[in-house]
Amino acid sequence: MNRKKLTVIIPCYNEEANIASLAKKVREAAEDAEIIIVDDCSTDHTREILERDVRPLADQILYHEVNQGKGAALRTGIMHAAGDMVIIQDADLEYDPKEYPLLTELIERGEAEVVYGSRFMQGTRKGYLMNRLANRFLTSLSNIFTHEHLTDMETCYKCFKREVIQSVDLKENRFGFEPEVTAKIAAKGIQIKEVPISYYPRTNEEGKKIGFKDGLRAIYCIWKYRRG
């Protein structure tokens, strides 16, 4: 059997309202992709929905028996990935799977090894004010130490050559994954390319899980992993 070109990794936690529709969107957008979903010990009906509605759409559904965080779920997915490229997809419908080619084409053409989808690259205001300001600060701080020139370090849409991401020794369990992987990719001397993407932000009331403590952890991780 031919190896798939793309692996889509979807970490999820308590996404009963979104995971089935998201999985359908991913499969429609990437018919031949390997889809790996990692449930991080959801406490709602996510697991039931995964088994009943999503199992036919996914290549692998993996379960954590203890909640560990997004970073831990991504490590599990990355370890099992077999595609030539690996892209990260959140389960909350904020990002559009139809835009995968924007990221994968640069890698397929040999113009990049890592591509981030930027919500702010074209200067448009996407997301709520405090989140935009926090992202701008964290991205700027990260750039100082990585010498990258990113506009959106915290973006979900990150696409890697599989051998690159599987060579990175990742440690962070929660949202510290974003600055950690950026720092460690930069430490390998790899330039991260960016492309503009769409973004449909949801509110805290709708289930957004990133909070103030995660921002503080991101600052700590930027400093901690500043040398890779």
MOBEL-V38509 format. One record per run of one state. SS is the DSSP state (~ for helix, > for strand, _ for the rest). FROM is the first residue (numbers start at 1). TO is the last residue. Records with the same first field share a line. If there is no record, write none. Layout:
BEGIN
SS=FROM-TO, FROM-TO
END
This chain:
BEGIN
_=1-5, 13-18, 30-33, 40-45, 55-59, 64-69, 81-84, 89-96, 109-113, 119-128, 147-157, 166-176, 188-191, 197-211, 225-228
>=6-12, 34-39, 60-63, 85-88, 114-118, 158-161, 192-196
~=19-29, 46-54, 70-80, 97-108, 129-146, 162-165, 177-187, 212-224
END
